Amino acid sequence: MRVLLTVQMDTEKANKAITGKTLPQTMKSVLDRVKPEATYFGAKDGMRTAFIVFDLKEASDIPTVAEPFFQELGAKLTVTPVMTFDDVQAGLQKYGSN
């Protein structure tokens, strides 16, 4: 299932990760594992935030994705199922045939 993972990083922990040069390693370890379709960085609610779209193959994969962000960055995470326009069209066709 395609999901949008929103990672809001604790400012103090992210500052330490930046000055300690561990932030790129933390991000790369997760991104290498999930092979995202897209990744963007910005601010949300005044916090450094990563927006990562990837295919979550199984719910049991969530801890391997989430724990580095929780443990290293004190992050708040949101996992939201998302669709492409093609997915929406296919879903609406299914809905219309019921």
N, C-alpha and C positions, 0 to 999 in steps of 0.2 A: 504494500500500500504506500502510495506517495504521501509524504508528510512534510510539513513545515515545522522545523525545530527552531524555536526562538530561544536564544541563550542570552539572558540578561546577567551580566557579570557584576558581582559585588565590587564597588569602586576600590576599596582598600586592598582587597586580594588581587584585583586586576592590576593595580598600581605596582604591587610587589612582584607580580608575575612579569610585568613589563621591565621594571628595573633589574630584576633577576634574570631576565632574558629567557624565561620559561614559557611565556605565553605562546610564542610561535610553535614551540614543541607540543604543547597541549592541544592547540588547534589542529596541527598537522597530524597528530596521532589519531584523532577522531575522524578528520576528513579523509585520511588515507583508508580508514576502515569502512566508512559509509559510502565513499565515492559519490559525492553529491552531484545532483543535476545542476544546482546553482548555489552559490554562497555569496551573501552580501553582508557588509558590516556598516553599522550606523549607531544612532542613539535612539533609545526608546525609554520614556519615563525618566530621562536624565541619566540613563545608565548605558555603558558600552554594551552593544548588542550585536549578536551574530544571527543572521537569518539563513537557515540551511535547509534546502529542499533535497530530499533523498528518498530512496525506496526502502522502507522499513519492511524487511522480509518476514520477520516474526516478532511478536510482542516481547518474547524473551530476549531480543536483541537490545531492548531499551536500556538495561543497566550498563552494557558495554559502551553505549553511546553517552549516557547521562553521567555516570560516575566521575569521569575525568573533570567534567565541568563543575559538578558539585564539590568534589574534593579539592581541586586545584584553584578554582575561581569563586567558590561560594555562590555559584550561579543559581538563578531562578529559571526554570525551564518550562516551556509550553510545547506540547506536541499536538499539532493540528492536522487532521487529514485534509489534503488538498487535491484538486483535480485540474487537468488541462481543459481547454475548451472542447477538445475532442471527447474527453471523458464525460463532460457535462452533456454534450449532444447525445452520446450513447446512452447515458442514464435517462435522459428525457425520452428517448425513443422507447426504452424499456418501460418507463412509466406510462407512456401513451398507449402501449400495447396491452395494458392490464385493464 
